[in-house]
């Protein structure tokens, strides 16, 4: 007996086209930034802007998910972080929250005041 897959239900207008590379993407500022959906060339600007937005909203602990892969993206992110004035410190995530596929960043509170 062969099982057939259930029919795929598409909206009347058809499947959604892939997003345009230049189209703006709304990213929730919730302290988790997943870089998997972005082009490597956009990472530096994206991380810089995201961390600034988090600091403005008082989100001071941020997890950047860069994946494990070859480690190139992790190195790019971790080389950028010490150059950003809003970054207080950073560390690789624990195994429970991404291992070396993610980096935790601690941001300075607005005004540069420490806790």
KOLMARGU-693978 format. One record per residue: x, y, z of N, C-alpha, C, CB in turn; residue number from 1; residue in three letters. Coordinates in nm, 2 decimals. Each point is the difference from the previous one (the first is absolute). Last residue first. Glycine has a CB too. Layout:
N
      nX      nY      nZ     caX     caY     caZ      cX      cY      cZ     cbX     cbY     cbZ  lopa  koldren
       X       Y       Z       X       Y       Z       X       Y       Z       X       Y       Z   NUM      ALA
...
% end
This chain:
115
      nX      nY      nZ     caX     caY     caZ      cX      cY      cZ     cbX     cbY     cbZ  lopa  koldren
    2.58    4.87    3.64   -0.10   -0.04    0.10    0.03    0.04    0.14   -0.06   -0.18   -0.15   115      UNK
    0.26    0.49   -0.25    0.00   -0.14    0.04   -0.10   -0.03    0.09    0.24    0.00   -0.04   114      UNK
   -0.24    0.40   -0.34    0.00   -0.03    0.15    0.01   -0.15    0.02   -0.14    0.21    0.05   113      UNK
    0.10    0.05   -0.48    0.13   -0.06    0.04    0.01   -0.03    0.15    0.10    0.12   -0.18   112      UNK
   -0.48    0.06   -0.11    0.08    0.09    0.09    0.13   -0.05    0.05   -0.22    0.09    0.06   111      UNK
   -0.14   -0.45   -0.18    0.01    0.13   -0.06    0.06    0.10    0.10   -0.20   -0.05   -0.14   110      UNK
    0.35   -0.45    0.21   -0.13    0.08    0.01    0.02    0.13   -0.07   -0.07   -0.11    0.21   109      UNK
    0.36   -0.30   -0.38    0.00    0.10    0.11   -0.14    0.07    0.00    0.25    0.04   -0.03   108      UNK
   -0.19   -0.56   -0.14    0.01    0.14   -0.04    0.00    0.09    0.12   -0.12   -0.05   -0.21   107      UNK
    0.25   -0.49    0.08   -0.05    0.09    0.10    0.02    0.14   -0.04    0.05   -0.17    0.18   106      UNK
   -0.09   -0.33   -0.45    0.06    0.13    0.01   -0.07    0.08    0.11    0.05    0.00   -0.25   105      UNK
    0.03   -0.54    0.05   -0.07    0.09    0.08    0.07    0.13    0.01   -0.09   -0.19    0.14   104      UNK
    0.08   -0.21   -0.53    0.08    0.09    0.08   -0.09    0.09    0.08    0.19    0.00   -0.16   103      UNK
   -0.19   -0.51   -0.15   -0.06    0.13    0.05    0.09    0.08    0.09   -0.23   -0.11   -0.02   102      UNK
    0.33   -0.33   -0.16   -0.08    0.06   -0.11   -0.07    0.12    0.03   -0.03   -0.23   -0.08   101      UNK
    0.30   -0.05    0.38    0.08    0.09   -0.08   -0.07    0.05   -0.13    0.20   -0.11    0.10   100      UNK
   -0.53   -0.05    0.27    0.14   -0.03   -0.01    0.08    0.10   -0.08   -0.07   -0.24    0.02    99      UNK
   -0.43    0.22    0.10    0.06    0.01   -0.13    0.15   -0.04   -0.02   -0.16    0.18   -0.02    98      UNK
   -0.12   -0.19    0.43   -0.06    0.11   -0.08    0.08    0.03   -0.12   -0.09    0.09    0.21    97      UNK
    0.20   -0.45    0.10   -0.15    0.01    0.01   -0.06    0.11   -0.08    0.02   -0.09    0.23    96      UNK
    0.46    0.03   -0.19   -0.06   -0.11   -0.08   -0.15    0.01    0.00    0.20   -0.15    0.04    95      UNK
    0.03    0.61    0.06    0.01   -0.14    0.06   -0.06   -0.10   -0.10    0.00    0.10    0.24    94      UNK
    0.21    0.37   -0.44   -0.12   -0.06    0.08    0.04   -0.13    0.06   -0.16    0.12   -0.16    93      UNK
    0.53    0.27    0.07   -0.07   -0.11   -0.07   -0.11   -0.05    0.09    0.20   -0.06   -0.13    92      UNK
   -0.06    0.56    0.21    0.05   -0.13    0.02   -0.07   -0.10   -0.09    0.06    0.06    0.24    91      UNK
    0.03    0.52   -0.11   -0.07   -0.11   -0.07    0.07   -0.13    0.03   -0.07    0.16   -0.18    90      UNK
    0.00    0.42    0.34    0.08   -0.12   -0.01   -0.08   -0.10   -0.08    0.11    0.05    0.22    89      UNK
   -0.22    0.42   -0.20    0.08   -0.01    0.12    0.08   -0.13    0.00   -0.18    0.12    0.12    88      UNK
   -0.04    0.21   -0.52    0.03   -0.14    0.05    0.09    0.01    0.12   -0.02   -0.09   -0.23    87      UNK
   -0.12    0.47   -0.05   -0.11   -0.05    0.09    0.03   -0.13    0.06   -0.16    0.13   -0.14    86      UNK
    0.46    0.09   -0.18    0.00    0.06    0.13   -0.11   -0.05    0.09    0.10    0.20   -0.11    85      UNK
    0.17   -0.48   -0.28   -0.13    0.07    0.02    0.00    0.06    0.14   -0.11   -0.15   -0.16    84      UNK
    0.46   -0.14   -0.02    0.01    0.14   -0.06   -0.12    0.08    0.03    0.15   -0.10   -0.18    83      UNK
   -0.09   -0.37    0.32    0.08    0.10    0.08    0.01    0.14   -0.06    0.13   -0.20    0.07    82      UNK
   -0.39   -0.14   -0.31   -0.06    0.04    0.12    0.09    0.09    0.09   -0.12   -0.22    0.00    81      UNK
    0.24    0.00   -0.44   -0.07    0.12    0.00   -0.04    0.05    0.14   -0.09   -0.06   -0.23    80      UNK
    0.29   -0.36    0.16    0.10    0.10   -0.03   -0.06    0.14    0.00    0.13   -0.16   -0.14    79      UNK
   -0.40   -0.22    0.19    0.08    0.02    0.12    0.11    0.10   -0.02   -0.06   -0.23    0.07    78      UNK
   -0.23    0.11   -0.43   -0.08    0.06    0.10    0.09    0.03    0.12   -0.20   -0.12   -0.07    77      UNK
    0.41   -0.11   -0.28   -0.04    0.13   -0.04   -0.08    0.07    0.11   -0.01   -0.08   -0.24    76      UNK
    0.12   -0.37    0.31    0.12    0.09    0.01   -0.03    0.14   -0.05    0.14   -0.20   -0.04    75      UNK
   -0.49   -0.12    0.00    0.03    0.03    0.14    0.12    0.09    0.01   -0.09   -0.23    0.06    74      UNK
   -0.01    0.08   -0.49   -0.09    0.10    0.05    0.02    0.04    0.15   -0.17   -0.09   -0.18    73      UNK
    0.43   -0.26   -0.01    0.04    0.13   -0.06   -0.10    0.11    0.05    0.09   -0.11   -0.20    72      UNK
   -0.09   -0.38    0.29    0.04    0.10    0.10    0.03    0.13   -0.05    0.09   -0.19    0.12    71      UNK
   -0.28   -0.21   -0.34    0.15    0.00    0.00    0.06    0.09    0.11   -0.01   -0.04   -0.25    70      UNK
   -0.48   -0.13    0.34    0.07    0.00   -0.13    0.15    0.00    0.01   -0.19    0.12   -0.08    69      UNK
   -0.19    0.00    0.41    0.13   -0.06    0.03    0.08    0.00   -0.13   -0.09   -0.14    0.18    68      UNK
   -0.30    0.52   -0.03    0.02   -0.14   -0.05    0.14   -0.05    0.02   -0.18    0.04   -0.17    67      UNK
   -0.04    0.38    0.31    0.07    0.01   -0.13    0.02   -0.14   -0.06    0.12    0.21    0.08    66      UNK
   -0.41    0.10    0.30    0.01   -0.13   -0.05    0.07    0.00   -0.14   -0.21   -0.08    0.13    65      UNK
    0.18    0.40    0.33    0.01    0.01   -0.14    0.03   -0.15   -0.05    0.09    0.24    0.01    64      UNK
   -0.32    0.02    0.45    0.06   -0.12   -0.06    0.01    0.01   -0.15   -0.09   -0.14    0.20    63      UNK
    0.06    0.50    0.25   -0.04   -0.03   -0.14    0.08   -0.13   -0.04   -0.04    0.24   -0.05    62      UNK
   -0.09    0.13    0.48    0.06   -0.14   -0.02   -0.06   -0.05   -0.14    0.02   -0.05    0.25    61      UNK
   -0.16    0.47   -0.10    0.14    0.01    0.02    0.07   -0.14   -0.01   -0.04    0.20    0.15    60      UNK
   -0.41    0.13   -0.26    0.03   -0.15   -0.01    0.15   -0.01    0.00   -0.21   -0.05   -0.13    59      UNK
   -0.04    0.47    0.12    0.04   -0.05    0.14    0.02   -0.15    0.00   -0.13    0.18    0.09    58      UNK
    0.04    0.14   -0.47   -0.12   -0.06    0.06    0.03   -0.06    0.14   -0.09   -0.05   -0.23    57      UNK
    0.44    0.23   -0.04   -0.10    0.11    0.01   -0.12   -0.05    0.07    0.09    0.10   -0.21    56      UNK
    0.25   -0.41    0.12    0.04    0.09    0.10   -0.10    0.11    0.02    0.24   -0.05   -0.05    55      UNK
   -0.31   -0.24   -0.31   -0.02   -0.07    0.13    0.03    0.09    0.12    0.05   -0.22   -0.11    54      UNK
    0.05    0.37   -0.33   -0.15    0.00    0.03   -0.03   -0.07    0.13   -0.04    0.00   -0.25    53      UNK
    0.49    0.00    0.10   -0.04    0.13    0.04   -0.15    0.01    0.03    0.18    0.09   -0.15    52      UNK
   -0.02   -0.50   -0.01    0.05    0.03    0.14   -0.03    0.14    0.04    0.18   -0.17   -0.03    51      UNK
   -0.28    0.06   -0.41   -0.09   -0.08    0.09    0.04    0.03    0.15   -0.03   -0.18   -0.18    50      UNK
    0.29    0.37   -0.18   -0.13    0.06    0.02   -0.09   -0.07    0.10    0.02    0.07   -0.24    49      UNK
    0.40   -0.27    0.14    0.02    0.14    0.05   -0.13    0.07    0.03    0.22    0.01   -0.12    48      UNK
   -0.22   -0.43   -0.11    0.03   -0.01    0.15    0.01    0.13    0.06    0.12   -0.22   -0.05    47      UNK
   -0.19    0.23   -0.41   -0.11   -0.06    0.07    0.03   -0.01    0.15   -0.07   -0.12   -0.21    46      UNK
    0.42    0.25   -0.08   -0.10    0.11    0.01   -0.12   -0.05    0.08    0.07    0.10   -0.21    45      UNK
    0.25   -0.43    0.11    0.06    0.11    0.09   -0.10    0.11    0.02    0.23   -0.06   -0.09    44      UNK
   -0.36   -0.30   -0.20    0.01   -0.04    0.14    0.06    0.12    0.09    0.03   -0.24   -0.07    43      UNK
   -0.11    0.17   -0.43   -0.09    0.09    0.07    0.02   -0.01    0.15   -0.16   -0.01   -0.18    42      UNK
    0.39   -0.27   -0.15    0.04    0.14   -0.03   -0.08    0.10    0.09    0.06   -0.06   -0.24    41      UNK
   -0.17   -0.41    0.23    0.12    0.03    0.08    0.04    0.15   -0.01    0.07   -0.24   -0.02    40      UNK
   -0.58    0.11   -0.04    0.12   -0.01   -0.08    0.12    0.03    0.09   -0.13    0.05   -0.22    39      UNK
   -0.33   -0.24    0.44    0.06    0.12   -0.06    0.12   -0.03   -0.08   -0.09    0.13    0.19    38      UNK
   -0.19   -0.42    0.10   -0.09    0.05   -0.11    0.07    0.11   -0.07   -0.20   -0.07    0.13    37      UNK
    0.39   -0.14    0.26   -0.01   -0.10   -0.10   -0.08    0.06   -0.13    0.01   -0.18    0.18    36      UNK
    0.10    0.38    0.27    0.06    0.05   -0.12   -0.01   -0.09   -0.12    0.16    0.11    0.15    35      UNK
   -0.43    0.03    0.33    0.04   -0.12   -0.08    0.05    0.05   -0.13   -0.17   -0.15    0.12    34      UNK
    0.08    0.37    0.39    0.02    0.03   -0.14    0.06   -0.12   -0.07    0.04    0.24    0.06    33      UNK
   -0.30   -0.07    0.43    0.05   -0.11   -0.08    0.01    0.03   -0.15   -0.11   -0.16    0.17    32      UNK
   -0.06    0.46    0.17    0.12   -0.05    0.06    0.05   -0.13   -0.06   -0.08    0.10    0.21    31      UNK
   -0.30    0.19   -0.35   -0.03   -0.08    0.12    0.12   -0.06    0.07   -0.22   -0.05   -0.11    30      UNK
    0.02    0.35   -0.31    0.11    0.03    0.09   -0.03   -0.06    0.13    0.05    0.22   -0.12    29      UNK
   -0.20   -0.36   -0.41   -0.04    0.04    0.14    0.12    0.02    0.09   -0.21   -0.14   -0.03    28      UNK
    0.18    0.23   -0.50    0.06   -0.09    0.09   -0.05    0.04    0.14    0.21   -0.04   -0.14    27      UNK
   -0.33    0.12   -0.42   -0.02    0.04    0.14    0.04   -0.11    0.10   -0.20    0.14   -0.08    26      UNK
    0.38    0.00   -0.43   -0.06   -0.11    0.08   -0.02    0.05    0.14    0.11   -0.18   -0.14    25      UNK
   -0.05    0.39   -0.40    0.03    0.02    0.14   -0.08   -0.12    0.08    0.03    0.25   -0.03    24      UNK
    0.16   -0.28   -0.48   -0.12    0.03    0.07    0.04    0.00    0.15   -0.15   -0.11   -0.18    23      UNK
    0.44   -0.01   -0.19    0.01    0.13    0.04   -0.12    0.05    0.09    0.13    0.05   -0.20    22      UNK
   -0.10   -0.49    0.00    0.12    0.02    0.08    0.01    0.14    0.06    0.12   -0.17   -0.15    21      UNK
   -0.59   -0.08    0.05    0.10    0.08   -0.08    0.12    0.03    0.09   -0.18    0.10   -0.14    20      UNK
   -0.14   -0.53    0.23    0.02    0.14    0.02    0.10    0.06   -0.08   -0.07   -0.04    0.23    19      UNK
   -0.23   -0.37   -0.42    0.11    0.02    0.10    0.02    0.15    0.02    0.11   -0.21   -0.07    18      UNK
   -0.60    0.07   -0.06    0.13    0.00   -0.06    0.11    0.02    0.10   -0.10    0.10   -0.21    17      UNK
   -0.37   -0.36    0.30    0.07    0.13    0.01    0.13    0.00   -0.07   -0.12    0.04    0.23    16      UNK
   -0.28   -0.35   -0.41    0.09    0.01    0.11    0.07    0.14    0.01    0.04   -0.25   -0.03    15      UNK
   -0.53    0.24   -0.18    0.12   -0.08   -0.02    0.09    0.01    0.12   -0.02    0.03   -0.25    14      UNK
   -0.43    0.15    0.20    0.10    0.08   -0.08    0.13   -0.07   -0.02   -0.11    0.20    0.09    13      UNK
   -0.25   -0.39    0.18   -0.04    0.02   -0.14    0.10    0.07   -0.09   -0.24    0.00    0.09    12      UNK
    0.44   -0.27    0.33   -0.10    0.10   -0.02   -0.04    0.02   -0.14    0.09    0.12    0.21    11      UNK
    0.06   -0.60   -0.06    0.06    0.13   -0.03   -0.11    0.11    0.00    0.19   -0.11   -0.13    10      UNK
   -0.11   -0.43    0.30   -0.10    0.11   -0.01    0.07    0.13   -0.02   -0.17   -0.13    0.14     9      UNK
    0.29   -0.41   -0.24    0.05    0.12    0.05   -0.10    0.11   -0.02    0.24   -0.08   -0.05     8      UNK
   -0.35   -0.46    0.12    0.02    0.11   -0.10    0.05    0.13    0.07   -0.18   -0.10   -0.14     7      UNK
    0.31   -0.38    0.34   -0.12    0.08    0.00    0.02    0.11   -0.10   -0.06   -0.05    0.23     6      UNK
    0.32   -0.40   -0.30    0.01    0.12    0.08   -0.13    0.07   -0.01    0.25    0.01   -0.03     5      UNK
   -0.23   -0.54   -0.03    0.01    0.12   -0.07    0.01    0.12    0.09   -0.12   -0.10   -0.19     4      UNK
    0.25   -0.45    0.22   -0.07    0.11    0.06    0.03    0.12   -0.09    0.02   -0.09    0.23     3      UNK
   -0.05   -0.45   -0.34    0.08    0.12    0.00   -0.08    0.11    0.06    0.11   -0.07   -0.21     2      UNK
   -0.09   -0.50    0.24   -0.08    0.12    0.00    0.09    0.12    0.00   -0.19   -0.12    0.12     1      UNK
% end
